[in-house]
Amino acid sequence: MHSAAEAAELGREVRRLHEEKVLEASFAFIGGGSAYVLNADTTKQLAVLIRSNPLFSSQHHEIIPVADAADFLEGLAEHLTANN
């Protein structure tokens, strides 16, 4: 359980990351837990963002890489054309 001050600080940090465009989306599950969509250019940057989360030790983390669908499909088409 977090104090009111801790919860407020976490809320400010989430807003700051949204403003800096590091955080695309953030969701709190009413029953407990959360989900975030982060922008990270490198694996190291992603690891720092996740591990610097004050709730890191009390959360389970699953990382699912995603990409812009149009960019992905265009890149796939280029790859398939070059390898056929």
VENURFEN-V191829 format. One record per helix or strand of 2 or more residues. SS is the DSSP state (h for helix, s for strand). FROM is the first residue (numbers start at 1). LEN is the number of residues. If there is no record, write none. Layout:
ss;from;len
SS;FROM;LEN
SS;FROM;LEN
This chain:
ss;from;len
h;4;16
s;23;6
s;34;5
h;43;9
h;56;3
h;69;14
